[in-house]
Amino acid sequence: MAGSGRRPEHRGPPELFYDEAEARKYTQNSRVVDIQSQMSERAVELLGLPEDRPCLLLDVGCGSGLSGDYISEEGHYWIGMDISSAMLDVAMEREVEGDLILADMGHGIPFRPGTFDGCISISAVQWLCNADKKSHSPPKRLYRFFSTLYTALARGSRAVLQLYPENSEQLELITAQAMRAGFTGGMVVDYPNSAKAKKFFLCLFVGASGTLPKGLGAECADEETHQAKFTNERTRFRNAKGKPVKKCRDWILEKKERRRRQGKEVRADTKYTGRKRRPHF
């Protein structure tokens, strides 16, 4: 988790922090764009959307529409809401395909019941934990957000919210308000053993409780740890960019999925996929 002195939400309210200069700087930073795209891809994947039809998604804290770009690439429709008018101006200049609305998520989601097939949010929800005005109560604003989001989502759908919690107390506060609003689910943590690549996704279910997806990198870490008991080799769980180590199960599954998306013929996944073979005599 980031140091408190460098966190954007400690420098002022989002509608002021993301002014015109910051909005353009954010959108033109190639590293930010790359990270945003990766997290959006993961969030949409965790939504578990049907493959046979396009869906209508809500993007909370959509900013300049970087996450919306990925949603459009996947053939879905989206509506984005953000509190920063400067960010939305950049999104309109970029001619994003989604519809945009200027709104404070702490005031609630302003849509009719059952409007959306899913919701994603990238790096936004932690802002609700800050009281930028005397009238702001983080627990109340979080509950207002989650309760109205629950109503706006269709039954059986999901919300996947990527966030940067400042500490465990903040994480517990966010999760508790989501559960109080009626959601089930929990936290999915990708690459839990990497300080740089570790990512938190709050995966929430509307209606019947689903099976919480596994975080990326966890299985590779388990396999590497298990092998370390039998060898003296120094092993590395993942590379410098925080991606799965080459030839581990997650790496193989990701490669196979990429090839499927390219329309190539790929063998079906089984319980033996990525499993290490016994040594030959």
NORBEL-V586878 format. One record per helix or strand of 2 or more residues. SS is the DSSP state (alpha for helix, beta for strand). FROM is the first residue (numbers start at 0). LEN is the number of residues. If there is no record, write none. Layout:
BEGIN
SS_FROM_LEN, SS_FROM_LEN
END
This chain:
BEGIN
alpha_3_3, alpha_7_3, alpha_13_4, alpha_19_9, alpha_29_18, beta_55_5, alpha_65_8, beta_76_6, alpha_84_9, beta_98_4, alpha_104_3, beta_115_7, alpha_124_5, alpha_137_15, beta_152_11, alpha_167_13, beta_183_7, beta_198_7, alpha_217_11, alpha_248_13
END
